[in-house]
Amino acid sequence: MATPTETTWKLKAHTEAKHEILRLYLQAWFRITASKFRRVVYVDGFCGPGQYQGGEPGSPLIALDAAPSERTTGNSEIIFWFVDEKKKRIEQLRDNLKRRPLPPHFKVTVEAARFHERFEEILASIKGHGDAIAPTFAFLDPFGFSGIPLSLIQRLLACRSCEVFINFMADSINRWVESPDAKIRQQIVDLFGTRECQSLAALPTGERQRAYHALYQSQLRGSARFVRYFEMRDDRDRTKYYLFFATNNPLGHVKMKEAMWNVDPEGDFRFSDATNPGQLVLFGPDHPAILGEILRQHFSSMGSVTGRAVRRFVEDQTAFLKKHMKPALDREVEAGRVIVDPVKTDGTNRRARTYPDTATLSFVSA
């Protein structure tokens, strides 16, 4: 998407889907973190004016609405940091915020600045004082690819309980990677954190975009235990960007997958403006068969495993959720490809067609 020249602009369908993922995840994230920590931080690095031309809320207002309006612990404080380098957008956001009463435990900072430069200063200040950064969720949604160098993402993910949700503008990178402007080419290198991205420019256009996606995913995995993405397409069904989520928290990973499944029940983790949102499940894939095959490939050489091992694998290493595990295992048991011990590891009997953590399963090799 080209960078808007106006202060506010029209909301597009893929942006609405992006915001729905953000809203669903933040509702869970705020509820969980604010109940455990005295202070939590939401960062919106390219926040915009807070509202679209049609009056729809932008990401700052979505975040404020998602946060609990009452303290969840005696000292809980929720810090919102909204930053954008466009001063007119910040002025508009300040006007929007003036019309919204905020709870006393919401601490809102609005700044006209370049995100990466300002955030570098904040991280340096925290390190200089020897303090630990509070649990932080950073939503980084730039127009283009500048201002989110991988080095900064790595520093954030190295902090305890910090997560990032990044708009990776694959289409924009694809169009500018061979720019004659050395500054633009360096911004792309900084985004990836490696010059390996430059060698991918020789690939055909279609392959190049997929290669960029794979390289960025690999780079994030160097700093995060869990990395998920959601593909966004335009009204001509062309890939525009990927939303990458990176965390080291297993529960955060599960909650983000739940948000993505809510937006795309087909499980492709893909949204297209060419898709009718009311008809997302007309021809969905056979999820039990897909997950069943994944489980067989992973566990068939291991002998007996516990239900807990299967659940943790599904939650941590696949795109599926715990709720998808039962229909997949039902299918495999009926086909004789999985045998489940009627007695659980604690000595009690297992109910038929259930797969608790204490169950013992054996995947039959083909």
Protein Blocks (a to p, Z undefined) as FASTA:
>chain_A
ZZdfbfbdcddfklmmmmmmmmmmmmmmmmmmmmmpmbdcdddfbnonoiafkopacfkl
mmmmmpcfbdfbfkbccddddddfblklmmmmmmmmmmpccdfklccddddddfklmmmm
mmmmmmmnopacdddddddddehjehiafklmmmmmmpghiacdddddfklmmmmmmgcb
lklmmmmmmmnopaklmmmmmpcfklmmmmmmmmmmmmmmmmpfbdcddddddfkopafb
dcddddfbfklmmmmmmmmmmmmmnonopacfkbcfklmmmmgccfklmmmmmmmmmmmm
nopadfklmmmmmmmmmcbdfklmmmmmmmmmmnopaccdfbdfkopacdehiacfkbcc
ddddZZ
